[in-house]
Amino acid sequence: MRVLLVSDNHGRIGELQRAYEKVQPQLILHMGDSQVEFSRLAELFDCEVIGVRGNCDFDTSLPKTEEVTLGRHKIFMTHGHLFDVGFDLFTLVDAAREHGCDVALFGHTHVPELTRIEEVVVCNPGSIAQPRQAGHEYTYGVIDVDPMGDLHFKQMHL
C-alpha cells in the first residue's frame, strides 16, 4: 500500500493533484491547513482521504486529531499548532504515546521533518504550497507499507 502525506497547501489544489499523480496512492493523509472544503478535496482523488483541521481551516467537520492504523503501526495525526511543534516535538510525542501510537504525523511549520523520538517516528511532510525550509522546495511525504506491515517513509519534492 502507498500513502501520500500532505499538509499546508493553503487552498492550492494544483500542487496536491501533482503529488497525487506522481505517487498514485491508495490513501491520502492530510495534516491540515488545506483551506478547501474537505468534502470537495476528497472528491478530487480516486482514493480515501483522511484529514485533520489546521489553524487556518474553517471546515469544522474535521477533527483536531485522528488515529489511523497502517500495517503493524498506529498513527497519530494532527496539524501541530495545538502541540507547540514550533517549539519542540515532545508534547506531540507524549500525545502520540498516550493514544498508543508509534507514529506521529503533523504539519503547521511548513518544514519537512523525519525523526525518531522515544520510539515514536515523527514526520512532517512540509508544505506543497508555502515551504519555509532552506531552499524552499515544495515537499510531501510517502509511506510505503510492505507485506509484513512495516512502514517505509520517504520525503519527496514536487
WOLIN-V113930 format. One line per field, one symbol per residue. phi: phi as a letter, one per 30 degrees, with the letter a starting at -180 (. if undefined). psi: psi as a letter, one per 30 degrees, with the letter a starting at -180 (. if undefined). A space follows every 10 residues. Layout:
BEGIN
phi: ???
psi: ???
END
This chain:
BEGIN
phi: .bbccbahdh iddedddddd ddchdcaccc cjidhbeddd ddddbcadbc bbdcdcdcdd ddddbbbbcb hcbccccadk ddbhddcacd dddddeddci ccbbcabidi bdabbbbhic dcbbdibcbb dbdejhddba bbcccdedid cbcbcbcd
psi: kkkkkllhfh fjeeeeeeee eeehlfkkjk glhegkkeee efffkhlkkk llklfgkfjf fklfllkkkk bgkkkkklef ffghffelge eeeeeeefgg kgkkklbefg kkkjlkkhgk kkkkfbkgei kflkfhkkll lkkkjlffgl kjkkklk.
END
